[in-house]
Amino acid sequence: SELCGKMNPKYSFGVLIDLLRTSVASGNHAVSRACMYACCCSFELHKDSERVFFQGMGNALSRELLVLYKAVSSQRDSPGSNEVKKTQLGCLDCFGAVVIQKLEQEEGRDDDVGASAEGAFTFKDVMGVLFSGDGAAAAARNGLARALLGAGDAAAAGLDLDLATHSFIANAVISIVPRLKVTKKEAVFADHLIPRALKRMVFRGTSEYSGTGAALASFDENVLQVLFISMYHLPVDSVADFASDILQMVISVVTRGVPGQVQVAAMRTAACLLSKDSLVARCEGALLLELERAVLQAAGEDHCGAEMKSICAAVLQAMGSANGKR
C-alpha cells in the first residue's frame, strides 16, 4: 500500500480503483483496505503536484467507497474479528481524505484547476448532500450527488439520497473535523456548515416529521451530530459569532415537539457550547435563562426518556458552572 502510494498517481490510481472495485465485488475486505490506504498515502504525498488529477479522480473513487460502505454496513463481525469495522472506518477515512482535498481547494481555485477538473465535485457539493432536501432540481446540479449515483441513475431516481448515503457523508465529514487544523480552513468549514445547520433546524416542528417525514428525524440527527463534533473540535474564533444562534436553535428544537432523538442531538451541542467559557460570554443572560426554562420543561415531560433526562442534567450542570463564572 505504501509503495503504491508513492508511485505517480497518474499510473497507479486507475489500477487501484479497478482493484478496489474487484475486491468489493468479491468481498475481500483486506484488499479493499489496502487499496484505500494506498489512495490515502497518494493523496498525502502528491496533493501539491497532482491536485488537478486528484480533483477529477475523486468522483470515481467516492462512488466505489460508497458501494463498499453500504455493503459492509449490512454485515457483522464474527466473534474475535473486527474486519467489517475496520473496513467501514477505512471507507470513511478514505472519503474524508477526498473531502479534505476539496476543502483545501475551496479558496484560491485558479482557472486552470477549474477547467482541468470539469465535472469534479466540490466541497460545496459535499455540504449540499449533507443538507439535502432542497428538491430534485437542486440535487441534479450537485456534483457529488451525480458522482455517487451516476448521472443516468440520478436522473432516473430523481436524485433521492437514502439514509445510508447520507450517513456515509455525515460520518466522513465528522472524521475530518479533528484534522481540519492542518488545512487552516477551520473558518471556511464553519461558514459552510453552521449557518446551513441553523437554517435547517430552527423552524422544525412536529408537522415536518409526521407521516412519510418520519425518516427525516434520522437525517436531522446526522446533521446535528456533525454540528456537535464540529463545536467540540473547531477553534473558538471560528464559531464564536454563531454561539447565540446555536442556543436559539436548541431552544426551538426542544420546545416544538420534535422527535426525541433530534432533541438529544441538539442538546449535546448545547452542552458542548456551554463548556466553553468564551462562547458562553457571547450569549446574553436572558438567552441563557430562556434555555434553562426550555431544558427544565423538556426534562419534566412525561415522555422524556432516560437519555434525554441525562443530557438535560448535563446541560443544567454546565449552565450552573457557566453562570458561576459570569
C-alpha positions in Angstrom: 0.0 0.0 0.0 2.7 2.5 0.9 4.7 1.6 -2.2 1.6 2.2 -4.4 1.0 5.5 -2.6 4.5 6.7 -3.5 4.0 5.9 -7.2 2.9 8.5 -9.7 -0.9 8.6 -9.2 -1.4 9.1 -12.9 -0.3 5.5 -13.4 -1.3 3.9 -10.1 -4.7 5.4 -9.3 -6.7 3.9 -12.1 -5.3 0.5 -11.2 -6.1 1.0 -7.5 -9.7 1.9 -8.3 -10.2 -1.1 -10.5 -8.7 -3.3 -7.9 -10.9 -1.8 -5.2 -14.0 -2.4 -7.4 -13.0 -6.0 -7.8 -12.3 -6.6 -4.1 -15.7 -5.0 -3.2 -17.5 -7.4 -5.6 -15.6 -10.4 -4.1 -15.9 -9.3 -0.5 -12.2 -9.3 0.0 -12.0 -6.6 2.8 -8.3 -6.9 3.3 -7.6 -6.0 -0.3 -10.2 -3.2 -0.2 -8.4 -1.7 2.9 -5.0 -2.0 1.2 -6.4 0.0 -1.8 -7.9 2.7 0.4 -4.7 3.1 2.4 -2.7 3.4 -0.8 -5.1 6.1 -2.1 -4.8 8.0 1.2 -1.0 7.8 1.0 -1.1 9.1 -2.5 -3.3 12.0 -1.5 -0.8 12.9 1.2 2.4 12.6 -0.8 1.2 14.1 -4.1 -1.5 16.6 -3.1 0.5 19.6 -4.2 1.8 18.3 -7.5 -1.3 16.4 -8.7 -4.2 18.4 -7.2 -6.0 18.7 -10.6 -5.7 15.0 -11.2 -7.0 14.1 -7.8 -9.9 16.5 -8.2 -11.0 14.6 -11.2 -10.4 11.1 -9.8 -12.5 11.9 -6.6 -15.7 11.1 -8.4 -14.9 7.5 -9.4 -13.2 6.8 -6.0 -16.1 8.2 -4.0 -18.6 6.0 -5.8 -16.7 2.8 -5.1 -16.2 3.8 -1.4 -20.0 4.3 -1.0 -20.7 0.9 -2.6 -18.2 -0.7 -0.1 -19.6 1.2 2.9 -23.1 0.1 2.2 -22.0 -3.5 1.7 -20.2 -3.7 5.0 -22.8 -1.7 6.9 -25.2 -4.7 6.5 -22.6 -7.2 7.8 -21.5 -8.1 11.3 -18.1 -9.1 12.6 -17.7 -12.7 13.7 -16.6 -13.3 17.3 -12.9 -12.2 17.7 -12.8 -10.4 14.4 -13.0 -6.7 13.5 -12.7 -6.9 9.7 -16.0 -5.3 9.0 -15.5 -2.5 11.4 -12.0 -1.7 10.1 -13.3 -1.7 6.5 -16.1 0.6 7.4 -13.8 3.0 9.1 -11.4 2.8 6.2 -14.2 3.9 3.8 -14.9 7.0 6.0 -11.2 7.8 6.3 -10.6 7.5 2.6 -13.6 9.6 1.6 -12.6 12.0 4.3 -9.3 12.4 2.5 -11.1 13.2 -0.7 -13.3 15.8 1.2 -10.2 17.4 2.7 -8.7 17.8 -0.8 -11.9 19.6 -1.8 -11.9 21.8 1.2 -8.3 22.8 0.6 -9.2 23.9 -2.9 -12.3 25.8 -1.7 -10.5 29.1 -1.7 -8.0 30.3 -4.3 -9.0 27.9 -7.0 -7.4 29.2 -10.1 -8.9 29.0 -13.6 -6.6 26.1 -14.6 -7.9 23.9 -11.8 -11.5 24.5 -12.6 -11.0 24.0 -16.3 -8.9 20.8 -16.0 -11.3 19.2 -13.5 -14.5 19.8 -15.2 -17.3 17.7 -13.7 -15.5 17.1 -10.5 -17.5 17.7 -7.3 -16.5 20.5 -4.8 -16.7 20.9 -1.1 -19.8 22.9 -1.6 -21.3 19.9 -3.2 -20.4 17.8 -0.1 -22.3 20.3 2.1 -25.2 20.2 -0.4 -25.6 16.5 0.0 -25.3 16.7 3.8 -28.1 19.3 3.8 -30.1 17.5 1.1 -33.8 18.2 1.0 -33.8 21.3 -1.3 -35.6 19.4 -4.1 -34.6 17.3 -7.0 -33.8 20.3 -9.2 -31.1 21.5 -6.7 -29.8 18.0 -6.3 -29.5 17.5 -10.1 -26.9 20.3 -10.1 -24.9 18.8 -7.2 -21.7 17.3 -8.5 -21.3 14.8 -5.6 -24.9 13.5 -5.9 -24.3 12.8 -9.6 -20.9 11.2 -8.8 -22.3 8.9 -6.2 -25.4 7.9 -8.0 -24.2 8.2 -11.6 -25.6 10.8 -13.9 -28.1 8.4 -15.6 -29.2 6.7 -12.4 -29.5 10.0 -10.7 -31.9 11.4 -13.3 -34.0 8.2 -13.2 -34.2 8.1 -9.5 -34.9 11.8 -9.0 -31.7 12.1 -7.1 -33.3 10.9 -3.9 -30.5 10.2 -1.4 -31.2 7.4 1.1 -30.3 7.4 4.7 -27.2 5.1 4.2 -25.8 7.5 1.7 -26.5 10.5 4.0 -24.9 8.7 7.0 -21.8 7.9 4.8 -21.4 11.6 4.0 -22.1 12.8 7.6 -19.7 10.3 9.2 -17.0 11.1 6.7 -17.3 14.8 7.4 -17.2 14.0 11.2 -14.0 12.1 10.5 -12.2 15.1 9.1 -13.1 17.6 11.8 -10.2 16.7 14.1 -7.9 17.1 11.1 -9.0 20.5 10.0 -6.2 22.3 11.9 -3.6 21.2 9.3 -5.7 22.6 6.5 -6.0 26.0 8.0 -9.6 26.0 6.7 -11.5 25.8 10.0 -13.3 29.1 9.4 -14.2 28.2 5.8 -15.6 24.9 7.1 -17.6 26.6 9.9 -19.0 29.1 7.5 -20.3 26.3 5.2 -21.7 24.2 8.0 -23.1 26.2 10.8 -25.4 28.7 9.0 -27.0 25.9 7.0 -27.4 23.7 10.0 -29.2 26.5 11.8 -31.4 27.3 8.9 -32.4 23.6 8.6 -33.3 23.1 12.2 -34.5 26.4 13.7 -38.1 26.1 12.4 -38.5 22.4 12.6 -41.8 21.3 14.2 -44.0 18.2 14.6 -45.6 18.6 11.2 -42.4 18.0 9.3 -41.9 14.6 11.0 -45.4 13.3 10.5 -46.3 10.5 8.0 -43.6 9.9 5.4 -41.5 12.6 7.0 -40.6 10.3 10.0 -37.3 9.3 8.3 -36.4 13.0 8.4 -35.5 12.6 12.1 -32.5 10.4 11.2 -31.3 12.8 8.6 -31.6 15.7 11.1 -29.8 13.7 13.8 -26.9 13.2 11.4 -26.7 16.9 10.7 -26.8 17.7 14.4 -24.1 15.1 15.2 -21.8 16.8 12.6 -22.6 20.2 14.3 -21.8 18.7 17.8 -18.5 17.2 16.8 -17.6 20.5 15.0 -18.4 22.6 18.0 -16.1 20.3 20.1 -13.1 20.5 17.8 -13.2 23.8 16.0 -11.3 26.8 17.5 -13.5 29.2 19.4 -12.9 32.1 17.0 -14.4 30.1 14.1 -17.7 29.5 15.9 -18.0 32.5 18.3 -20.2 34.6 16.1 -22.7 31.7 15.9 -23.0 31.0 19.7 -26.2 32.8 20.4 -27.9 31.5 17.2 -27.0 27.9 18.1 -28.6 28.2 21.6 -31.7 29.8 19.9 -31.8 26.8 17.6 -31.6 24.4 20.6 -34.4 26.2 22.4 -36.6 25.9 19.3 -35.9 22.2 18.8 -36.7 21.2 22.4 -39.9 23.3 22.6 -41.5 22.4 19.3 -42.3 18.7 19.9 -39.7 17.2 17.5 -38.7 13.6 17.9 -36.6 12.7 21.0 -33.5 11.6 19.0 -33.4 15.1 17.4 -33.8 16.8 20.8 -31.0 14.8 22.3 -28.7 15.6 19.4 -29.4 19.3 19.7 -28.9 19.2 23.5 -25.5 17.6 23.1 -24.5 20.7 21.0 -25.7 23.0 23.7 -23.8 21.1 26.4 -20.6 21.3 24.3 -21.1 25.1 23.8 -21.7 25.7 27.4 -18.5 24.0 28.4 -16.5 26.8 26.7 -16.4 30.0 28.7 -15.5 32.2 25.8 -18.6 31.1 23.9 -20.9 31.5 26.9 -19.6 35.0 27.2 -21.0 35.8 23.7 -24.5 34.9 24.9 -26.9 37.2 26.7 -28.1 36.3 30.2 -31.7 36.4 29.0 -31.0 33.8 26.4 -29.4 31.5 28.9 -32.4 31.9 31.2 -34.7 31.0 28.3 -32.6 27.9 27.6 -32.7 26.9 31.2 -36.5 27.1 31.2 -36.7 25.1 28.0 -34.5 22.4 29.4 -36.4 22.2 32.7 -39.6 21.9 30.8 -38.3 19.2 28.5 -36.9 17.2 31.4 -40.3 17.3 33.2 -42.3 16.0 30.2 -43.9 12.6 30.9 -42.5 11.2 27.6 -38.9 12.3 28.4 -36.7 9.3 28.1 -33.6 8.4 30.2 -31.1 9.6 27.6 -32.9 13.0 27.3 -33.1 13.3 31.1 -29.4 12.6 31.3 -28.4 15.2 28.7 -30.8 17.8 30.3 -29.0 17.3 33.6 -25.6 17.7 31.9 -26.8 21.0 30.2 -28.2 22.3 33.5 -24.9 21.5 35.3 -22.9 23.2 32.5 -25.2 26.2 32.8 -24.7 26.4 36.6 -20.9 26.3 36.1 -21.0 28.9 33.4 -23.3 31.2 35.4 -20.9 30.9 38.3 -18.1 32.3 36.2 -20.1 35.2 34.6 
